[in-house]
Amino acid sequence: MAQFYSAKRRVTTRQIITVDVTDLDPFGQGVARHHGKALFVPGLLPTERADVTVTEDKRQFARGQVKRRYNDSADRVAPRCPHFGVCGGCQQQHASVALQQRSKSAALARLLRHEVNEIIAGEPWGYRRRARLSLNYQPKSGLLEMGFRQAGANDIVNVRACPILAPQLEALLLPLRECLSQLQGAGALGHVELVLADNGPLMVLRHTAPLTRDDREKLERFSHSHHLALFLAPQSEILEQVSGEAPWYTSDGLRLTFSPRDFIQVNDGVNQQMVATAIAWLNVQPEDRVLDLFCGMGNFTLPLAKSAQSVVGVEGVEALVDKGRENARQNGLENITFFHENLEEDVTRQPWAKQGFDKILLDPARAGAPGVMKHIIKLAPARVVYVSCNPATLARDSEALLAAGYQIQRLAMLDMFPHTGHLESMVLFEQI
């Protein structure tokens, strides 16, 4: 029952209701029903009952805050991170991994109107091989803040631990902050990126004023003592390698060299499984001609070339195309052709579009691939694998294939970012 409280001399009304949570949304909010609409409550899990203060009541939904929880879900676990609930990086550490995966799979199945056939997952902790930490020097206190943005705010949370980071990167957090705090130019630091390549960790430091010789020496000593490659970024478009080797990672046993700023999949364990599954789903044969759209530096392209007669990779970022060509050369793959083309423009005028293909893979950004769906249908491949980081645009783009006579044969939820609201997936379409 609703209860109303009015403070003396103030026209404030608070509505408190008792709810039973039935679902978990991607942002770690429990979902209940209130007046026939969804009520989102942070911190609650399915099967839990609680008294909730309604803080926002819209026409389509409502939001609330927990006043009292009556029971604990069997899927409630203790968050590992000391910053959980304050840091905006994770939303679901209070929920078991099994519940997270069930909730994401159910959301994906609803959007695609197809059951999730498999979940591709790796280690739920220590999986993240890349992180960008904000830096902010406080002149009055002389302290340097280093960490991630606070949930729902722009403030920096000084992180001393981050259990989703790869252990080699997490171990750098405290000594790195100490090193940066001692620099004379600490007030001119923008952010620091940490990346774990297969040949070791690296650091990219963004600074907005020239570093003194003493500061450079301190940074170099730090990089040597912690066995990491050091890159400096005096401007957003400039990258200076100070120490260490060029980074590389493996995809299906092939070595891909990359720049510290190039996009690579953050979760190496899931990436390896994802590439292998995509190749298996496409059922690539020695006579097949395969098209890889939004191919980046060749994460899928190079492994596909090991099995196919020929592969064409198309990418809109010229630097990634150059990296793809170099990676193909270094791995002795001569059956790959890369094109630098904007796939958001008229693709029918692009040179790759006039070729024929038996199989197609696409891995677009969050905006999806509306500009190429009609042409994919025109090319009439036997199979299409769509890798998605946004289920909404995947559902939209899927409608074009379904309307053209393709059917979903396999649907996988990729647990690329455990404990967060990110939902990634992969779909196999086949011409029937």
C-alpha positions in Angstrom: 0.0 0.0 0.0 1.2 3.5 -0.7 2.0 5.7 2.3 2.3 9.5 2.2 4.4 11.7 4.5 4.2 15.4 4.7 6.7 17.5 6.6 5.4 20.5 8.6 5.4 23.8 6.7 6.7 22.0 3.6 4.8 20.7 0.6 6.9 17.6 0.1 5.2 14.2 -0.5 7.2 10.9 -0.5 5.6 7.8 -1.8 6.8 4.5 -0.4 5.7 1.2 -1.9 6.5 -2.4 -1.4 7.6 -4.2 -4.6 8.7 -7.6 -5.8 11.6 -7.5 -8.3 11.2 -9.8 -11.3 14.0 -8.8 -13.6 17.5 -7.3 -13.8 18.3 -4.6 -16.5 21.8 -4.2 -18.1 22.6 -1.4 -15.7 22.3 -3.4 -12.6 18.8 -2.1 -11.7 16.1 -4.4 -10.4 12.9 -4.2 -12.4 9.5 -4.3 -10.7 6.0 -3.2 -11.7 4.3 0.0 -10.4 0.9 1.1 -11.7 1.3 -1.2 -14.7 4.7 0.2 -15.8 8.3 -0.7 -15.1 9.9 0.6 -11.9 13.7 0.6 -12.0 15.5 0.3 -8.6 19.3 0.3 -8.4 20.7 -2.4 -6.1 17.8 -4.9 -6.2 17.8 -8.3 -7.8 15.1 -10.6 -9.0 13.1 -12.5 -6.3 13.9 -9.7 -3.7 11.1 -7.8 -2.0 11.8 -4.3 -0.7 10.2 -1.0 0.4 11.1 1.6 -2.2 10.8 5.3 -2.3 9.5 6.4 -5.7 11.9 9.2 -6.9 10.6 9.7 -10.4 7.3 8.8 -11.9 7.0 9.2 -15.7 4.3 8.1 -18.1 6.2 5.1 -19.4 8.3 4.1 -16.4 9.3 5.0 -12.8 12.5 5.0 -10.7 13.0 4.3 -7.0 15.5 4.0 -4.2 15.6 1.2 -1.7 14.5 2.0 1.9 14.4 -1.5 3.2 15.2 -4.9 1.6 13.3 -7.9 3.2 15.3 -10.8 1.7 18.4 -11.6 -0.3 18.3 -13.2 -3.7 20.2 -16.5 -4.1 22.2 -14.6 -6.8 23.3 -11.8 -4.6 27.1 -11.8 -4.1 29.5 -9.5 -2.3 31.2 -7.1 -4.8 34.9 -7.6 -5.1 35.8 -4.0 -5.9 36.1 -1.5 -3.0 34.9 1.2 -5.3 31.7 -0.5 -6.5 28.7 1.7 -6.2 30.7 4.8 -6.5 32.9 4.2 -9.6 30.8 4.2 -12.8 32.8 1.4 -14.5 30.7 -1.6 -13.2 27.0 -1.9 -12.5 26.5 -5.6 -11.7 29.1 -6.8 -9.3 26.4 -7.5 -6.7 24.9 -10.1 -9.0 26.2 -13.5 -9.7 27.8 -14.0 -13.1 25.1 -16.6 -13.9 22.4 -14.1 -13.3 24.2 -11.4 -15.4 24.5 -13.8 -18.3 20.8 -15.0 -18.0 19.6 -11.4 -17.9 21.6 -10.3 -20.9 20.7 -13.4 -22.8 17.0 -12.8 -22.1 17.2 -9.2 -23.2 19.0 -10.3 -26.4 16.4 -13.0 -27.1 13.5 -10.5 -26.7 15.1 -8.0 -29.2 16.0 -10.6 -31.8 12.9 -12.8 -31.2 15.1 -15.8 -31.2 16.5 -18.0 -28.4 20.1 -17.6 -27.5 21.8 -20.8 -28.5 25.1 -20.2 -26.7 27.0 -17.9 -24.3 30.6 -17.2 -25.2 32.4 -16.2 -22.0 35.8 -16.2 -20.4 37.1 -15.3 -17.0 34.8 -12.8 -15.2 37.6 -11.2 -13.3 41.0 -9.8 -14.5 39.8 -9.8 -18.1 40.2 -6.2 -19.2 43.4 -5.6 -21.1 42.9 -1.9 -21.7 41.9 1.0 -19.5 42.0 4.8 -19.7 42.3 6.6 -16.4 41.6 10.3 -15.9 44.1 12.5 -14.2 43.4 15.7 -12.2 46.0 17.6 -10.1 44.7 19.4 -7.1 47.1 22.4 -6.5 45.9 23.2 -3.0 46.5 19.8 -1.6 49.2 18.8 -4.0 47.4 15.5 -4.7 47.0 13.9 -8.1 43.6 12.1 -8.7 43.8 9.1 -11.0 40.9 6.8 -11.8 37.6 6.4 -13.5 34.6 8.7 -13.5 32.1 8.5 -10.7 28.7 7.0 -11.4 26.3 9.7 -12.5 28.9 12.5 -12.1 32.1 13.9 -13.6 34.2 13.5 -10.5 37.2 11.2 -10.5 37.2 8.1 -8.2 40.7 7.5 -7.0 41.0 3.8 -7.7 43.5 1.8 -5.7 42.2 -1.5 -7.1 40.2 -2.7 -10.1 39.5 -6.5 -10.1 38.2 -6.5 -13.7 41.6 -5.2 -14.9 44.2 -7.7 -16.0 46.4 -8.4 -12.9 49.5 -7.0 -14.6 47.7 -3.7 -15.2 46.0 -3.6 -11.8 49.4 -4.0 -10.1 50.5 -0.8 -11.8 47.7 1.5 -10.3 49.4 2.5 -7.0 53.0 2.8 -8.1 51.9 4.6 -11.3 50.0 7.2 -9.3 53.0 7.7 -7.0 55.3 8.2 -10.0 53.0 10.7 -11.7 52.4 12.6 -8.5 56.1 13.3 -8.2 56.4 14.9 -11.6 57.0 18.6 -11.8 54.5 18.8 -14.6 51.7 16.9 -12.8 49.3 19.8 -13.3 49.6 19.4 -17.1 48.7 15.7 -17.3 45.5 14.7 -19.1 45.0 11.0 -18.8 46.9 7.7 -18.9 46.1 4.6 -20.9 47.2 1.2 -19.9 47.2 -1.7 -22.4 48.3 -5.3 -21.9 49.7 -6.6 -25.2 50.9 -10.2 -25.6 54.5 -9.0 -25.4 53.9 -7.0 -22.2 52.1 -4.0 -20.8 52.4 -0.4 -22.2 51.5 3.0 -21.0 50.4 6.1 -23.0 50.6 9.4 -21.1 48.8 12.4 -22.4 50.4 15.7 -21.3 49.4 19.2 -22.3 52.8 21.0 -21.6 56.3 19.9 -22.5 57.9 17.6 -19.9 61.1 18.6 -18.2 64.2 16.4 -18.7 63.9 15.3 -15.0 60.2 14.3 -15.5 61.1 12.3 -18.7 63.9 10.5 -16.8 61.5 9.6 -14.0 59.0 8.2 -16.4 61.7 6.2 -18.3 63.0 4.8 -15.0 59.4 3.8 -14.1 58.9 2.1 -17.4 62.1 0.1 -17.1 61.6 -0.9 -13.5 58.0 -2.1 -14.2 58.9 -3.7 -17.6 56.4 -1.7 -19.7 56.6 0.2 -22.9 56.3 4.0 -22.6 54.5 6.2 -25.1 54.1 10.0 -24.7 51.3 12.0 -26.2 52.1 15.7 -26.2 49.1 16.3 -28.5 46.1 14.2 -29.2 47.4 13.2 -32.7 51.0 12.7 -31.8 52.5 9.5 -30.2 56.1 9.3 -29.2 57.6 5.9 -28.3 60.1 6.3 -25.5 60.9 2.7 -24.5 59.8 -0.8 -25.2 58.7 -2.7 -28.3 55.8 -2.3 -30.6 52.8 -4.1 -29.1 51.1 -7.1 -30.7 48.4 -9.7 -29.9 47.3 -13.0 -31.3 44.1 -13.8 -33.2 43.6 -17.5 -34.0 47.4 -18.0 -33.7 48.3 -15.1 -35.9 50.3 -12.1 -34.7 48.7 -8.7 -35.2 50.9 -5.6 -34.5 49.0 -2.5 -33.4 49.5 1.0 -32.3 48.6 1.7 -28.6 45.7 3.8 -29.8 44.3 1.3 -32.3 41.1 -0.5 -31.4 41.5 -4.0 -30.1 39.0 -6.2 -28.3 39.3 -5.5 -24.6 38.6 -9.1 -23.6 41.2 -11.4 -25.1 39.7 -14.6 -23.9 36.3 -13.9 -25.4 37.9 -12.5 -28.6 39.7 -15.8 -29.2 36.5 -17.8 -28.8 34.5 -15.2 -30.9 36.9 -15.5 -33.9 37.0 -19.3 -33.8 33.1 -19.4 -33.5 32.6 -17.0 -36.4 34.9 -19.0 -38.7 33.1 -22.2 -37.7 29.6 -20.7 -38.3 30.6 -19.4 -41.7 31.9 -22.9 -42.6 34.7 -21.4 -44.7 35.8 -23.7 -47.5 39.0 -23.6 -49.6 37.1 -22.3 -52.6 35.2 -19.6 -50.8 35.5 -15.8 -51.4 34.8 -14.0 -48.1 34.0 -10.4 -47.4 34.9 -8.8 -44.0 33.2 -5.4 -43.5 34.4 -3.0 -40.8 37.5 -5.2 -40.6 39.8 -3.0 -38.5 43.4 -4.2 -38.7 42.3 -7.8 -39.5 41.1 -9.4 -36.3 38.8 -11.7 -38.3 40.3 -11.0 -41.8 43.6 -12.8 -41.2 42.2 -15.9 -39.6 39.5 -16.2 -42.3 42.3 -16.1 -45.0 43.8 -19.3 -43.5 40.8 -21.2 -44.8 39.4 -19.3 -47.7 40.5 -18.9 -51.3 40.4 -15.1 -50.9 39.3 -12.5 -48.4 38.4 -8.8 -48.9 38.6 -6.5 -45.9 36.9 -3.1 -45.9 37.6 -0.5 -43.3 36.9 3.3 -42.9 40.0 4.1 -40.9 43.1 4.4 -43.1 45.6 3.7 -40.4 43.9 0.4 -39.6 43.9 -0.6 -43.3 47.6 0.0 -43.4 48.1 -2.1 -40.2 45.9 -4.8 -41.8 48.1 -4.9 -44.9 51.3 -5.0 -42.8 49.9 -7.8 -40.6 48.9 -9.9 -43.6 52.4 -9.4 -45.0 54.1 -10.4 -41.7 52.0 -13.5 -41.5 52.6 -14.5 -45.1 49.0 -14.2 -46.1 48.8 -13.3 -49.8 45.1 -13.9 -50.4 43.8 -10.8 -48.7 42.9 -7.5 -50.3 42.2 -4.5 -48.0 40.1 -1.4 -49.1 39.9 1.9 -47.3 36.3 3.0 -47.8 33.6 4.8 -45.8 30.9 2.2 -45.4 28.4 4.9 -44.4 28.5 6.3 -47.9 27.1 4.8 -51.2 28.9 1.5 -51.2 27.7 0.5 -54.7 30.3 2.9 -56.1 33.1 1.3 -54.1 35.5 -1.1 -55.9 35.0 -4.1 -53.6 31.2 -4.0 -54.2 31.5 -5.2 -57.8 33.0 -8.6 -56.7 31.1 -11.8 -55.8 31.3 -13.4 -52.3 30.2 -16.6 -50.9 30.3 -15.7 -47.2 30.2 -12.3 -45.4 31.2 -11.2 -41.9 30.6 -7.7 -40.5 31.6 -6.2 -37.2 30.3 -2.6 -37.2 30.4 0.1 -34.4 27.5 0.9 -32.2 25.7 2.7 -35.1 25.3 -0.6 -36.9 25.5 -1.1 -40.7 22.4 0.4 -42.3 24.4 1.6 -45.3 25.5 -1.8 -46.4 22.6 -4.1 -45.6 20.9 -3.7 -49.0 24.1 -4.4 -50.8 24.8 -7.5 -48.7 21.4 -8.8 -49.8 22.3 -8.0 -53.4 25.5 -10.0 -53.1 23.4 -12.9 -51.9 26.0 -14.8 -49.8 25.1 -18.2 -48.5 25.9 -17.2 -44.9 26.3 -13.9 -43.0 27.8 -13.5 -39.5 27.0 -10.2 -37.8 29.1 -9.3 -34.7 27.4 -6.6 -32.7 28.2 -4.3 -29.8 24.7 -2.8 -29.8 21.6 -5.1 -29.8 19.3 -2.3 -30.8 21.0 -1.6 -34.1 21.6 -5.4 -34.6 17.8 -5.9 -34.3 17.2 -3.1 -36.8 19.7 -4.4 -39.4 18.5 -8.0 -39.0 15.1 -7.0 -40.3 16.5 -6.4 -43.7 18.1 -9.8 -43.9 15.0 -11.5 -42.6 12.8 -9.7 -45.1 15.1 -10.9 -47.9 14.7 -14.6 -47.0 17.5 -15.2 -44.6 16.9 -16.9 -41.3 18.7 -16.8 -37.9 20.5 -20.1 -37.5 22.6 -19.3 -34.4 22.5 -16.5 -31.8 25.3 -16.1 -29.2 25.6 -13.7 -26.3 29.2 -12.5 -26.0 30.0 -11.8 -22.4 32.7 -9.4 -23.4 32.3 -7.1 -20.4 31.2 -9.0 -17.3 29.8 -6.9 -14.4 28.9 -4.0 -16.8 25.8 -3.1 -18.9 27.5 -3.8 -22.2 25.7 -6.4 -24.2 27.5 -7.9 -27.2 26.3 -10.6 -29.5 26.9 -12.6 -32.7 24.3 -13.9 -35.2 24.5 -16.4 -38.0 22.1 -15.8 -40.9 21.7 -18.4 -43.6 19.9 -18.2 -46.9 17.0 -20.7 -46.9 
